[in-house]
């Protein structure tokens, strides 16, 4: 029994020894940059619009549409839209999952136009990505995370909301979306049973150290 217990502990330690489950291939050619952000509570990704094969926002012709970057992040529809930011709604979401929504924001460099972020606690990670990685990310975003029905933004405002077929819960939150987008792009990280901002920060810091040690500079497929 002691030997079995020791073997199980060894297996658990080995399985958690690295955060990168499968390292990307070496010598990939960078075509784009994927930026991950967290403000100590929320997280998401940033892409240059030139990285996107087609616009995610059907609204054109105003100033935000000319800004060079676009964010993508996941939340619960009432909280994200501002329809209900009450304490009771937050408590309810801890028990019953809510309807998911993907928020996309036009922004200038540095996320300055994204509403609701705590810039005093902002941390970012940059990952060069090859073309196959970006294509995979966009495909999974549109086929898994978005339902295709858009809630159009008002002219002059930066944010567009896309209903998601996936529900938001404590165990399937914005950080799970962020990790899934990274995995789609070619950085295959181990999954935590509950992702919070601190765990995301630790894992991304460690992933960059592991990539540097392995001589990997570009993620992708």
C-alpha angles and dihedrals in degrees: 000000000000091000091050091049091048091049092051092049090049091050092050093048092048093046090054096040093099131028094210106080095188121013116227116251116274125252098025116163115244113233102161143008126243115198123196119202137188130175093198092273111037130035142188144141137273127212132181108245089236086068092062119086091211136009116272090203118068091194111095139163102062134095099263090056089062095054112110103231138055130200128210124197139153131235147141112288101233093044095043095047092046092241091125123009094155125136090241092056090050091050090049092053089056087064107028122035117240135216111286126230134184113221120205121189131191108225145168119234115305098030090270092149099048109107125228101021125134101229092184089069098035120139126177138191124198121212121184108220133196122231095260090054093053091046090052092048094051092046093052092043092056099037101038109023104032129058092202096242110115130208097212119227122236117257111272095020121105105219133087123182124212118192112233129215086220122082125230119236138150087265095046106037142138092293092055088054091050092049091046091053090051090049091050089051092053108270103114108198128180113258123240120216087233122020120204128169093262092054091047091051093049093047095049093047089050093044091056090049091050092048092050091049090051093047093245114147102162129047123210147098 
